[in-house]
Amino acid sequence: MAFILFTVLLDVVAMGIIIPVFPTLIVNFLDGDKPRAAIVYGIFATVWALMQFLFSPAVGVLSDRFGRRPIVLLSNFGLGLDYILMALAPNLIWLFVGRIIAGITAASISAATAYIADVTPPEKRASAFGYIGVAFGLGFILGPALGGVLGGIDLHLPFWVAGGLSLTNALYGLFVLPESLPPERRKPFSWRRANPIGALKLLRSHTELAGLAMVHFLYTLSHNALPSVFVLYTAYRYGWSETTVGLAMAGFGVAIVAVQGVFVKPTVKRLGERPTLLIGLSCAVVGFAIYGLAPTGLIFCLGIPVAALWGLYGPASQALMTRHVAPTEQGELQGALSSILGITGMIGPSLFTLTFSRAIAGKDVQMAGAPFLLASTLVATAAVLAWVVTRRSGRPG
């Protein structure tokens, strides 16, 4: 468990390290053509999400067949070598190849999550999944900060450090990480289950699971509003500088870490998984609404701790969904959920940037918050659906 959490942390740190320098590197390869670089960067992001959609089910099913350990270790080795490839990339084509490989190898998160389900009893899975959220939050706080410092020295240095972290993690796991899935609980590999369409069929195997999968789709789709328009929106409406934006994002990351590391376990223990899930979604509705309606930057910041409580949703939702599949299907389930993440990753950025563009076309500052109000509406729909489909889910035990 400790190694898996450390693996997720280092993977996310490695991904976050390259965030501050990746757009600049693309601009340099295009000789300073920023409009064209913006289009290329969008294509890179879409292709990365597409790889997640296509390969996450296969990675999950492979982990159900051969165990979690080899999949996690191979992914770490592959990701480390891929960062080195991108550090040495002589042109945009090789950088593009590197992002394709990164999208494939990052799909191992589904195997890591299945590992947690293997070693944790059902009634304790929500708090365990909360720790994964903590690892993600810390990674996205530390990664971009470290990447900004390293990128100031050399644009390629963050890639070397990211590769070193991934390879070191793989070597450490080679000697430390035990297998979590015994042979008698493994399931034969099937291409029918390993493709995205086949994997999504698993989500229809139970009424509550299907409903929660739809809730997951709406939730992850709305989540794209933040990375897609946060910088554009706060600069347009509040005149925030890069420093202010960075501090606000760091504050949000700290709040998410606090929620998932401190509040998930006692909330689930006291209220149960269903109420915890619904509280998380309700806070997301209110938080996005504050973002979209806040007349000043200060009021916008007051929405951060409210919105951060949406961190209660993920662990509780994961715990409920893992109860509806067999131990031999945990990898397949996580692969299917990662495919949903890939789908929303392809749709979300365009949806929210287009909404923002149309909202400010009339020069009305009050309308600039339309993307966040759209996100609030999507989460509200998810909350109603979750309330309906989980009515039979009682408290653990």
C-alpha positions in Angstrom: 0.0 0.0 0.0 2.8 2.5 1.0 4.7 1.7 -2.2 1.7 2.1 -4.4 0.9 5.5 -2.9 4.5 6.5 -3.3 4.4 5.3 -6.9 1.3 7.4 -7.6 2.9 10.4 -5.9 6.1 10.1 -8.0 4.2 9.5 -11.2 2.1 12.6 -10.7 5.2 14.7 -9.6 6.9 13.5 -12.8 3.9 14.5 -14.9 3.6 17.8 -13.1 7.3 18.7 -13.5 6.9 19.1 -17.3 3.7 21.2 -17.2 5.5 24.6 -16.9 8.0 24.0 -19.7 6.0 21.9 -22.2 4.2 24.8 -23.9 7.4 26.8 -24.2 9.2 23.8 -25.7 6.5 23.5 -28.4 6.8 27.3 -29.1 10.6 26.9 -29.5 10.2 24.0 -31.9 7.8 26.2 -34.0 10.2 29.2 -34.0 8.1 31.3 -31.7 4.7 30.9 -33.5 2.5 31.1 -30.5 -0.9 30.9 -32.2 0.2 27.7 -34.0 1.8 26.4 -30.8 -1.6 26.8 -29.0 -3.2 24.6 -31.6 -0.4 22.0 -31.4 -0.6 22.0 -27.6 -4.3 21.3 -27.8 -3.7 18.4 -30.2 -1.1 17.0 -27.8 -3.5 17.1 -24.9 -6.3 15.5 -26.9 -4.0 12.7 -28.1 -2.8 12.0 -24.5 -6.5 11.7 -23.4 -7.2 9.4 -26.5 -4.4 7.1 -25.4 -5.9 6.9 -21.9 -9.2 6.0 -23.5 -7.8 3.3 -25.8 -5.3 1.6 -23.5 -6.6 1.9 -20.0 -9.0 -1.1 -20.4 -6.2 -3.2 -21.8 -3.9 -2.3 -18.9 -6.6 -3.1 -16.4 -7.5 -6.5 -18.0 -3.8 -7.4 -18.2 -3.4 -6.7 -14.5 -6.4 -9.0 -13.9 -4.6 -11.7 -15.8 -0.9 -11.3 -14.9 -1.1 -9.4 -11.6 -0.7 -5.8 -10.6 3.0 -5.9 -9.9 4.4 -6.5 -13.5 2.0 -3.9 -15.0 3.0 -1.2 -12.5 6.7 -1.9 -12.8 6.7 -2.0 -16.6 4.7 1.3 -16.7 7.3 3.0 -14.4 10.2 1.8 -16.6 8.4 2.8 -19.8 7.5 6.2 -18.4 11.0 6.8 -17.3 12.5 5.9 -20.7 9.8 8.0 -22.4 10.7 11.2 -20.4 14.3 10.6 -21.5 13.1 10.3 -25.1 11.3 13.7 -24.8 14.4 15.3 -23.2 16.4 14.2 -26.2 13.6 15.0 -28.8 15.2 16.9 -31.7 11.9 18.0 -33.2 8.2 18.2 -32.7 7.5 14.8 -34.2 9.6 13.0 -31.6 8.0 15.0 -28.9 4.6 14.0 -30.2 5.7 10.3 -30.1 6.8 10.8 -26.5 3.4 12.1 -25.5 1.7 9.1 -27.2 3.8 6.8 -25.1 3.2 8.9 -22.0 -0.5 8.5 -22.5 -0.2 4.7 -22.8 2.1 4.3 -19.8 0.1 6.6 -17.6 -2.8 4.2 -17.9 -1.1 2.2 -15.2 -3.0 4.3 -12.6 -5.8 1.8 -13.2 -3.6 -1.1 -12.1 -2.4 0.9 -9.1 -6.0 1.7 -8.0 -6.9 -2.0 -8.5 -3.9 -2.9 -6.2 -5.5 -0.8 -3.5 -8.8 -2.6 -3.9 -7.0 -6.0 -3.7 -5.3 -5.3 -0.3 -8.1 -3.3 1.4 -11.4 -4.7 2.8 -14.5 -3.1 1.2 -15.4 -1.1 4.3 -12.0 0.6 4.4 -11.6 1.3 0.6 -13.0 4.8 0.7 -10.3 6.0 3.1 -7.7 4.1 1.1 -8.8 5.7 -2.1 -8.7 9.0 -0.3 -5.0 8.5 0.3 -4.6 8.1 -3.5 -6.2 11.5 -3.8 -3.7 12.9 -1.3 -0.9 11.5 -3.4 -2.4 13.1 -6.5 -2.8 16.5 -4.7 0.8 16.5 -3.4 2.1 15.5 -6.8 0.4 18.4 -8.5 1.6 20.8 -5.9 5.2 19.7 -5.9 5.5 18.8 -9.6 4.8 22.2 -11.3 6.7 24.1 -8.6 9.8 21.9 -9.1 9.3 22.1 -12.9 9.2 25.9 -12.8 12.5 26.0 -10.9 14.2 23.4 -13.1 12.8 24.9 -16.3 14.4 28.2 -15.4 17.8 26.5 -15.6 17.1 24.5 -18.8 13.9 23.6 -20.6 15.0 20.0 -20.9 16.1 19.5 -17.3 12.5 18.8 -16.0 12.3 15.9 -18.4 15.5 14.4 -17.2 14.5 14.7 -13.6 11.0 13.2 -14.3 12.7 10.2 -16.1 15.1 9.7 -13.2 12.2 9.7 -10.7 10.2 7.2 -12.7 13.2 4.8 -13.2 14.2 5.1 -9.5 10.7 4.3 -8.5 10.7 1.3 -10.8 14.0 -0.1 -9.4 12.7 0.4 -5.9 9.5 -1.4 -6.6 11.4 -4.3 -8.3 12.9 -5.2 -4.9 10.1 -4.1 -2.6 6.7 -4.4 -4.2 4.8 -7.7 -3.5 2.0 -9.0 -5.8 -1.5 -8.3 -4.5 -3.5 -10.6 -6.8 -2.9 -14.3 -6.1 -3.1 -16.7 -9.1 -6.4 -18.2 -8.0 -8.1 -14.8 -8.2 -6.9 -14.0 -11.7 -9.0 -14.0 -14.8 -8.1 -15.0 -18.4 -7.2 -12.2 -20.8 -10.0 -11.4 -23.3 -9.8 -8.8 -26.1 -13.5 -8.5 -25.8 -13.0 -6.9 -22.3 -9.7 -5.2 -23.2 -11.1 -2.7 -25.7 -12.8 0.5 -24.6 -16.3 -0.5 -25.7 -16.1 -4.0 -24.2 -14.7 -2.6 -20.9 -17.6 -0.1 -20.7 -20.0 -3.1 -20.8 -18.9 -4.1 -17.3 -20.3 -0.8 -16.0 -23.8 -1.9 -17.2 -23.6 -5.2 -15.3 -25.4 -3.7 -12.3 -28.0 -0.9 -12.1 -26.2 1.1 -9.4 -22.8 0.6 -11.0 -24.2 1.9 -14.3 -25.7 4.9 -12.6 -22.5 5.7 -10.7 -20.5 5.4 -14.0 -22.8 8.1 -15.5 -22.3 10.2 -12.4 -18.5 9.7 -12.8 -18.8 10.9 -16.4 -20.6 14.1 -15.5 -18.3 14.7 -12.6 -15.0 14.3 -14.6 -16.5 16.3 -17.5 -17.3 19.2 -15.2 -13.8 19.0 -13.6 -12.3 20.0 -16.9 -13.6 23.5 -16.4 -10.8 24.3 -14.0 -7.7 23.4 -16.1 -9.4 24.6 -19.2 -10.4 28.2 -18.3 -9.1 28.9 -14.8 -6.1 31.0 -16.0 -8.1 32.7 -18.8 -11.1 33.5 -16.5 -9.2 34.9 -13.5 -7.0 37.1 -15.8 -10.0 38.4 -17.7 -12.4 39.0 -14.8 -10.0 39.8 -11.9 -6.8 40.8 -13.6 -4.8 38.2 -11.8 -1.1 37.8 -12.6 0.7 34.5 -13.1 1.9 34.7 -9.5 -1.6 35.1 -8.1 -2.9 32.3 -10.3 -0.1 30.0 -9.1 -0.8 30.8 -5.5 -4.5 30.2 -5.9 -3.9 26.8 -7.6 -1.5 25.8 -4.9 -4.1 26.8 -2.3 -6.6 24.6 -4.0 -4.2 21.7 -4.1 -3.5 22.0 -0.4 -7.2 22.1 0.4 -7.8 19.0 -1.7 -5.0 17.2 0.1 -6.5 18.2 3.5 -10.0 17.0 2.5 -8.9 13.6 1.2 -6.2 13.0 3.8 -8.1 14.2 6.9 -11.8 14.3 6.3 -12.6 11.3 4.1 -12.0 8.5 6.7 -14.0 10.0 9.6 -16.8 11.2 7.3 -17.3 7.8 5.8 -17.0 6.1 9.2 -19.6 8.4 10.7 -22.1 8.9 7.8 -21.4 6.1 5.4 -20.3 6.1 1.7 -23.5 7.3 0.1 -23.9 10.5 2.3 -20.2 11.2 1.9 -20.6 11.0 -1.9 -23.6 13.3 -2.0 -22.0 15.9 0.3 -19.0 15.9 -2.0 -21.1 16.5 -5.1 -23.2 19.2 -3.4 -20.1 21.1 -2.4 -18.9 20.9 -5.9 -22.2 22.5 -7.1 -21.9 25.3 -4.7 -18.1 25.8 -5.3 -18.5 26.1 -9.1 -21.4 28.5 -8.6 -19.3 30.7 -6.4 -16.5 30.7 -9.0 -18.9 31.7 -11.8 -20.8 34.4 -9.9 -18.0 35.9 -7.7 -17.7 39.6 -8.5 -14.2 39.9 -6.9 -11.1 37.8 -6.7 -11.5 37.6 -2.9 -15.0 36.1 -3.1 -13.6 33.7 -5.8 -11.0 32.6 -3.3 -13.7 31.9 -0.6 -15.1 29.3 -3.0 -11.8 27.3 -2.9 -12.4 25.6 0.4 -16.0 24.9 -0.5 -15.2 23.4 -3.9 -12.3 21.4 -2.4 -14.8 19.4 -0.4 -15.8 17.7 -3.7 -12.7 15.5 -2.7 -15.2 13.6 -0.6 -16.9 12.3 -3.7 -14.1 10.3 -5.4 -13.1 7.9 -2.6 -16.7 7.2 -1.6 -17.7 6.6 -5.2 -14.8 4.3 -5.9 -15.6 2.3 -2.8 -19.2 1.8 -3.8 -18.4 0.8 -7.3 -15.8 -1.8 -6.3 -18.5 -3.6 -4.2 -20.3 -4.5 -7.5 -17.5 -6.3 -9.3 -15.7 -9.5 -8.4 -12.1 -9.5 -7.1 -11.0 -10.8 -10.6 -12.6 -7.7 -12.2 -11.1 -4.9 -10.2 -8.5 -4.1 -12.9 -11.2 -4.1 -15.6 -13.3 -1.8 -13.5 -10.5 0.7 -13.0 -9.6 0.5 -16.7 -13.2 1.3 -17.7 -13.3 4.3 -15.3 -10.0 5.5 -16.8 -11.6 5.3 -20.3 -14.4 7.6 -19.1 -11.7 9.9 -17.9 -10.1 9.8 -21.3 -13.4 10.5 -23.0 -14.1 13.6 -20.8 -10.5 14.7 -21.3 -11.1 14.9 -25.1 -14.5 16.6 -24.8 -14.1 18.9 -21.8 -11.4 21.4 -22.8 -13.2 22.3 -26.0 -16.6 22.5 -24.3 -15.4 24.9 -21.6 -13.1 27.1 -23.7 -15.8 27.5 -26.4 -18.3 28.4 -23.7 -15.9 31.0 -22.3 -15.2 32.4 -25.8 -18.9 32.8 -26.5 -19.6 34.3 -23.1 -17.1 37.1 -23.4 -17.8 37.8 -27.1 -20.3 40.5 -26.0 -17.7 42.1 -23.7 -19.9 41.4 -20.7 -17.7 40.7 -17.7 -20.6 39.2 -15.7 -21.1 36.5 -18.4 -17.4 35.4 -18.1 -18.3 32.8 -15.4 -20.5 30.8 -17.8 -18.1 27.8 -18.0 -18.2 27.4 -14.2 -22.0 27.8 -14.1 -22.2 25.1 -16.8 -19.9 22.9 -14.6 -22.1 23.6 -11.6 -25.2 22.5 -13.6 -23.5 19.3 -14.7 -22.5 18.4 -11.2 -26.0 19.2 -9.9 -27.3 16.7 -12.5 -24.8 14.2 -11.3 -25.8 14.7 -7.7 -29.5 14.1 -8.5 -28.6 10.9 -10.4 -26.4 9.7 -7.6 -29.1 10.3 -5.1 -31.5 8.2 -7.2 -29.2 5.3 -8.1 -27.7 4.8 -4.6 -30.9 4.8 -2.6 -30.4 1.1 -1.6 -26.8 1.6 -0.5 -26.7 1.6 3.3 -23.9 2.3 5.7 -21.0 -0.2 5.7 -21.6 -3.1 8.0 
